Amino acid sequence: MDASSAALLVFGVVALLASWVVLLIESWKEDYSWGMCTLLMPPLSYLYSLSRLDKAGQSLLLAAAGWILVWFALG
């Protein structure tokens, strides 16, 4: 793996972690049960962001950017 692929992979993973943190904050503001769901089951909590695009849409966009960076790094 060359340096540019490694950098893209690191930035992609950091973007995915940042999107989870943003989603965690927004879901705790909404409801205790959504916050616990986000904390314990992160993939399932992205369904919450699809249903509440007005509040958690930024985390979904950040996660999509992270997956694109990871895809470019591995592709």
Secondary structure, 3 states (H helix, E strand, C coil): CCHHHHHHHHHHHHHHHHHHHHHHHHHHHHCHHHHHHHHHCHHHHHHHHHHCHHHHHHHHHHHHHHHHHHHHHHC
